[in-house]
Amino acid sequence: MSMSEAKLKRLAHAEYWDERYAKVGPEEQVHEWFRSFDDLAPFFDRHLLQVRPPETQPKILHLGSGDSTIPGDLAKRGYNNQVCIDFSPVVVETMLKRHADAGVGGITWLHGDVRQMDQIASRSVDVAFDKGTLDAMIHGSPWSPPDEVLENTGRYVREVFRVLKPDGAFMYVTYRQPHFVKPLLNCEGTTWDIHVDVLAGSESSFDYHGFVLKKVPPSSAGNGRTEKGDSS
């Protein structure tokens, strides 16, 4: 992913995305970050459909949802308790209209900042999903991230930790290497059990990683974090 440092920094600002979303028609998609629903089907099947099938009515929170088709793809599979939050009012309005016109229900669209989700109650979310949002906050050296990156990612991850139920799961898809991402996920104020799947790419692409983070119960937090990994 070759992108200038200046452009990487712009990804963390709503104005950049407002400008991009405003340039396309209401039915055009700007970008599906990293992988499509079909590409991620085994990851979703293993960590969502099998664990929390639609009939259990899990509350799914899409973090920085943009114009991704994934909320709609999940709605077609029976998940009708979804919330999408994004800091671009342009894309929120676009997606609200697009899904209403298509007759897709069960999705609430919110304009808000994932670093301060006042609209989302603590311990109210079963599954939080991120595909590109945390990554958009990261720039600079991966070995020594700038203070701005540490502040933004820390605020974000702590908010995800806050809104998740005790048995909730944070599903996060990234192209970044786990050894660079884990220190950002393991920020102060959180204690996670971390599982990592390797999401193999096609012959023409590189591997992505699918993280599944779960809260460590307070009684176990003193034993340290647990990390697991496998391939898919």
C-alpha positions, 0 to 999 in steps of 0.5 A: 500500500504505497501512499504518501505520508501527507495523504495517510494523515488526511485519512483520519479527517472527516473533511477528506471523506466528505470530499470523496463521497460528495464526488460520486453518485448516490448509488456509486461506491467510493471504496470497499476497504481491504476485502469484500464480504465474499472474501471475508465469508470464512472469517464471518462464518467462523466468528459471527454466524456460527457463534452468534447466528441471526436468530440470537439478535446480536447487536453489531456495531460497524465502526467507521462504516463508510459506504461498505456493503457489509452491513447490507450483506449481513442484513440479507442473512438475517442480522437486523440489529445493526448500527453503523457509525461514521464521522462523514455526514455525507456518507451517513446521508448517502447510506441511509437513503441507499438502504431505504430505497433498496428496502433494507431494514434493521440498520441504524445510521449514526453520524459520530466519532468512533473515538467518542461514541456518546450515542452508544451505551457502555456494555451494549454491543455484542460484536464491533467490526472494523475494516480500515478505520483503525488503519486510517488513524495510523501513519509514521513509523510502525516501530515508533508511532507518533504521539498523534497516532497513539492518542487517536488509536488509544481513544478509539480502542478504549471506546470499543472496549467500553461499548462491548458487552463482557462477552462481546467480540471486536472483529478487526481486519487489517493489512498490517502486521500483527506485531505492529498492531498489537501494541496499539490494541493493547493500550492502557485501559484495556485487557484483551484476549487476542486471536488472529486469523491469517486471511490468505489473499489471492495469487495477486494480493498479500495476506490480510489479518483478521483479529478477534478481541474479547474482554478478559474478565476482571478476575483473570486480568492479572494473569496477563493477555492471551494471544492465539493465532491460526490460518484460514 
